């Protein structure tokens, strides 16, 4: 239903990009987005109704999340505005432990009666299920934070920027693409504001105001005679920033190999759309890759997705323990591998960190959705597996007594559970530029931007495509390639990592739509890295004729 | 209670539209109640209950549209939401592709609602979990599953006199059974409108059997193999193909349905002549509503007949551009099957692979509908008409178009994810690498 609604709003046909959960909420006017919402004192009183009702009904723990989710989306194609959508969603989700078992219920009736009813439903579900509960829930201790608040450090609130300015920007980018050879262009701007109030029986009352933004487009060039079409997606990243991300500052631009223009914390959409049209046309006649082994030089906006799938997911503790076995899957990274303290996840230059505090990233918040203060911690240090990503009810199973602070629910209407924090590859410590890296490669491929991605349910075998591919021969870029995908095994791949560029090249990739759980929930997460080299990776040719 | 009867829904919608002063107005009213249970490690994990109702109104002045939504339905709220959508419409840019609302339509009666499904309780859901957990525990197997039941209604009215109403119920169940030695995994999926067709014990036992049978899989070389695809395995690829039956992207030259030199493949043979695909909202196994969100009536429609593309979907704007009648997208996919049972298909296979499920399917090349993904939860080697042993999972790179050209045999149909899909035997299915995943 939500996806169908999205497609309806977007005016996109079947087979277009899938955005399953964005349109949760009611449609409102742009002016109403500026309404401050429920007063914080009332939120505290309402949350206390839930906590007190739960305790009186026999719950040993309860938390309440009052959420107001404000979203604005602008969709265009070529010279047309397809839709401008403003949505608001407001409600409360109550989670309880009764008889050692979780229960959850939610309601958009945020009144004393509505909250009491939902809370009693949550307790009733917990009690009904406790009959088949074998391992009573055990929570790691958490600090009582009292009344605190946190806000994404934005410069420009998207709600203060007129819709006409956003529409103009997208239509200008579309026009730039069309005048540079594109046959079609779809562009969109997604802006999200989560206003979340959390309270629990542990004594925390946490008010957070979180912002995210994602400009994107798809440019298509067509050779009708040959019945061939090629697309080039935007090289932007969704960010934990305000509208200032759209400023297109020169200081945040990085020129990569083959003149590919890349972006750090500021995005120039018109410039990228111009390049996209030219590159989509170039793709139509690009050389089809010869299958074989290549040294890959992977740009951060591409490598982020590989990190996400081959490091982020396998190190989620709930997957390791089997809680996701029926949907997302389990993990090759077992408890035994962690406990051995010598599992070589990658080569010794590979350092992977989880970090919920990195500025401008999608995962950056002050507290997670069960009131734990966020932090940064090691997952892989000097190539050795050192930790997982766990939350309050699971860390005791790996002998730890502190949650890592990565619990999240996509809305007040969904139950919170373990979600991936930002997982990033640390930059190389020695001065090393991308140009120097290319010079060192004899037979390789430089890959920029995200493409097709697929990985098995235990995260061993993966296949990735990309947005742009360039052949490297004897230290030089010699031309564009097409039909490229690489296949590898997670441990083999990370152990083939031989060089990482320094911090001057470091930037984050991100996704709004990391899916997990049943019913499925989306989470937004970023992955930082510098351009990195992997040796001897199997590349296949994906061209077919039908 | 979120489920309104036809008359209750009509009363609210008629009241709402009476406040409209726009050139055109369309109002949709939807509601649903749902409950779920989730379990893993042979014990319950999370579960919940949700309820919602929404009224969505779109008002138009000329080519300008405004959409507004509300979840309260007293007269004052209805008047407010109508006014709000009209204010938004006046402020919005013109959409040159806007098409005004349809006039009154005649719809067939649907069979999507089951009273028994609407009455499912939390205790019933706990029993479903038990039906998996108890037999698993007794066989050294660990169950992880999810059961969701929902009941809902949809209604719409518009300023051209159209009114439509539908009620539906649904249950979805999946369970993964993993052997405790970590070397075997089995899975089943079931979905129905009517809960009386669902047997949690039968489904759970089928997954347990697969898990036990798939223990200690052997590695065989990737390459091109004859495969028997269970309907739950082929559905992902087929659904991706169904979604590509769009006339506009084909006309624009950016679809596998685009023809060399321009135009579409309508009328061309694209797959084996034994392939027939149609949609039918009145099919008793996979019923759907008999109208879509625009109020267009849904009827039986052929998409592929004897391997030839029979219809492409035209939305109302594109149909007008092309001067033809609109063709709504398919609401379910029904692929005609044959008489062969799974056992028959195995018996007639000299050398092949039986695939339970394909997972993490992603598009690699939209030009050829090339997809990649992996086998999961039960992959077996067949030799001389018998399952010889389980094999390690494979990654595939294959197009449903190539797959349906390489058809050997069609088997019996099974409902999967609201569609009716036959078992299929396919030759030369392309596996490109091995996976260690269980």
Interface residues (C-beta under 8 A of the other chain):
Chain A: X1 X4 X8 X11 X13 X14 X15 X26 X27 X28 X29 X80 X81 X82 X83 X84 X85 X87 X101 X102 X103 X104 X105 X106 X107 X108 X121 X122 X124 X125 X128 X129 X131 X132 X133 X134 X135 X167 X183 X184 X220 X222 X224 X225 X226 X227 X228 X229 X231 X321 X322 X323 X324 X325 X326 X327 X329 X330 X332 X413 X415 X417 X452 X453 X454 X455 X456 X457 X458 X459 X460 X461 X463 X465 X483 X485 X487 X489 X518 X519 X538 X540 X542 X543 X544 X545 X546
Chain B: X30 X36 X37 X38 X39 X40 X41 X42 X43 X44 X45 X46 X47 X48 X49 X50 X51 X52 X54 X56 X67 X68 X69 X70 X71 X84 X87 X88 X91 X92 X93 X95 X96 X97 X122 X123 X126 X129 X130 X133 X142 X144 X145 X146 X148 X174 X175 X176 X178 X187 X240 X243 X244 X245 X246 X248 X249 X252 X253 X254 X255 X256 X258 X259 X260 X261 X262 X270 X293 X313 X315 X329 X359 X360 X361 X362 X363 X364 X365 X366 X367 X368 X369 X370 X372 X373 X374 X376 X393 X395 X397 X399 X401 X402 X432 X433 X434 X435 X436 X437 X438
